């Protein structure tokens, strides 16, 4: 008579470690920001801010590696998922804040980080959610089919090997993330190219991209900006018109109004 070996509960040790390291990174980040705000970022206090920033970056990378290892080894997903989501949202928030805090001629703006990183993070969250849902749905459908055929999977056993889940999930993640980026990126990227603080024409790819943006993107953006009354919105609207990537009717109406 065969004796079934009880299945071992999934561990969450690496996930808890990743969350602990991420919390430590937040402590260093708060210390660096507090030092920079209250004591300044020049002179004798600059090394303290730099050390805090470097420590924050190293700890965040370390926590992300631990979270990925936890998922790869089949440990419980909630804590690693929390760490990865928090890391992505924090990176997106920092890049958005750089719109007001970084110099316009810095590498941050030359690479377009304030727009590319937030869009990629949002698209990745959508891709991960859809991939997880599709993998679990396919797994459940296969198990249900096996049960109806009279060959049920033993209770407590892992229905799909981890490698199969990763292979199916990565395929869905890549496809959905690419589609989400294609849908979400054009409008904020067009606005970034027209950003008021940008020295328009300094970075070659920004004016080129603005002048080769699809008309539907430029027209939709101009239509939204035309209903805003702030000075920034008016400047962006004027620059959107100057690219010519709007409907001809809008250009003619603006010429008639200003004539």
N, C-alpha and C positions, 0 to 999 in steps of 0.2 A: 504494500500500500504506500503510495507516494505521499510524502508529507510536504505540503506547500509552505514555502518560506515566506513569512510575512514581509510585506514591502516596507522599506525604510522611509520614514517621512522625509520630505524634501528639506534640505538645509537652507537657511537664509543668512549664514554667517558673513559671506562676502558682501551681500547686500547691506547688512547692518554696518559693516566696516566702511563701505562706500559712503553711506549716509553720514557716519561719524566724521570721516575725512572731509566731506563736503561742508558739514557744519563748522569744522575748524577753519576751512577756507573762508567761510562767511565771517568768522571772527576776525581773521587777518584783514579781510576786505574792509570791514567796519573800522578797524584800527587805522588802516591806511587813509580811508576817506576822512575819518575824524581828524587825523593829524594834518591832512592837507587843508581841511576847511578852517580849523581853529588856529593852527600855527603857521599855515602858509606852505607853499610848495617851492620855496626858494631858500637859498642859503643853507644853514646847518640842518634844517628839517627835511630837506629834499632826500637825503639818503634813507631816512626812516620811512618816508612814503614809498620810495623805490623798493626797499626790502619788503615792505608789506604787500606791494603789488606783485612782486616776483613770487613771494610765498603763496599768495592767493592763486596765481596762475598754476604753479606746480601742484598745489593741493587739488585744484579742480580737475586737472588732467589725471592725477592719481585716482581720484574718486571715480572718474569716468572709466578708467581702465579696470578698476575693481568691479564696477557695475557690469561692464561688458563680460568680464570673466565669470561673474555670477550667472549671467544669462547663458553663456556658452556652456557652462558646466551643469546646466539644468536646475539650478537652484530657484527658489521661489522668486517670482518676477516683480511683486509690488515695490519692494525697496529699491532695487536697481532701476526700475522704471521711474520712480520718483526722482532719483538722483539725476538721471539723464534728462528728464523733462525740466527739472529746475536748472540744470546747467545750460540747456538750450535757451530757456526763457531769460536767464541772467545774461547770457551772451548777446541775445537780441536787444535787451534793455540797454546794455552798455553801448552797443553800436548806435542805437537811436539817440542816446544822450550825447554821443560824439558829434551829432549834427550841430549842437550848440557849444560844445566844449572844446572841440579840436580846431586847429588852424585850417583854413580852407586850402592851403597849399601843402598840407601834410599828406603822407602816404595813405592815411585812412580814407581821405576823399579821392585820392588818385585811384585806389582799388575799389571804390564804391562800397566799402564795408557797411555803412549805415543803411544801405538798402538790400544788399545781397544777403547778409547774414540773417536779418529778421525774416525775410521771405523764405529762405531755405529752412530755417527753424520751423516756421509755421507749416510749410509743405512737408517737412519730415514728420511732424506730429500727425498730420493727416495720413501720410503714408504708413506710419507705424500702426495707427488705429485700424486702417483698412486691412493691412497685411495680417494683423493679429486676428481680426474678425474672419477673414477669408480662410486662414489656416484652420482655425477652430471649426468653422462651418464645414470645410472639406473633411476634416477628421471625423466630425460627428456623423456626416453623411455616410462615410465609409463604414463606421462602426454600426450604424443603423442597418446598412445593407447586409453586413455580416451577420447581424442578429436575425434579420428576416430569413437569411439563407440557412439558419440553423448552426452557424459557427461563431458564436459570440466570443468576444475577447474576454479572457479571465478578469474577474473583478480585481482592481488594484494594479493591474499591469499597465505599462505605458502604451497606449494605442499606437502612437507614431514614434519612431526613433527621433532623437534630437536633431540629427543631421538632416532628416527629411523635413522636419519643421523649419529649420533654418533655410534650407534650399528653397522651399515654397515661399516662405516669408520674405526672404531677400528679393526674390523675383517680383512679388507683389509690391514690396516697398519701393523698389527702383522704378517700377512703372508708374505707380500712383504719385510718387514724389516728383518725378519728371513732369507728369501732367499738371500737377498742382503748381509747380514753378512756372510752367508755360502760361498758366491762366493768371496767376497772381502777380508775376513780376513786371509785365509791361507798364502798367499804370504807375506804380510807385517809382519805377526806374525812369520813366519819362519826367515825372515831377522832380526827381533828384537831379536830372540833367538841367532843369530849369530853376534849381534852388536859388533863392535870392542872394544868399551869402556867397555863392560860388562865383569865382571870377570866370565868367563865361568865356570859353575859348582857351583856357589855360591847359586843360587836359584834352587831348585830341579826341578821345573816344566819346566824350560827353556831347559836344556839339554835333559830331557825326551821327551819333545814335539818335539825338533829338531830331535831326533833319531827315533821318531814314525810318522814323517810327511809323507804323501803320496809321493811316488816316483815322481809322475807327478809334484807335487809342487816343490820338491827339484831339479828335473832336469830342470824345466823351470827357476827357480831362478838361478841355476848354469850356465845355458846357457846364461842368460842375463849378469851375472857378469863376465863371461869369456871374453866378448867383451869390458870390461872397463879396463882402465889402471891405475886408481888411487890406492894409497896404501890401502885405506879402502876397495875398491872393491876386491883387491887381497886377503886381509885378510879374508873377508867374503867368497870368493870363496874357499879358502883353508879349512875353517871351514865347508862349505857346503859339500866338498868332504869327510872330516873326519867323518861326520855323516853317510855316506854310503847311504843316501837317494837320490841317483842319478842313472842314467842308468849305467849298468855294462860296456857298451862300453866306456863311459867317464872315468870311473875309470881305465880301461885297457889302454886307450890312455895316460892318465896322468902318469901311471906307466912306460910305454914305453918311454915317453918323458924324464922322470927323471932318467931312468936307465942308 
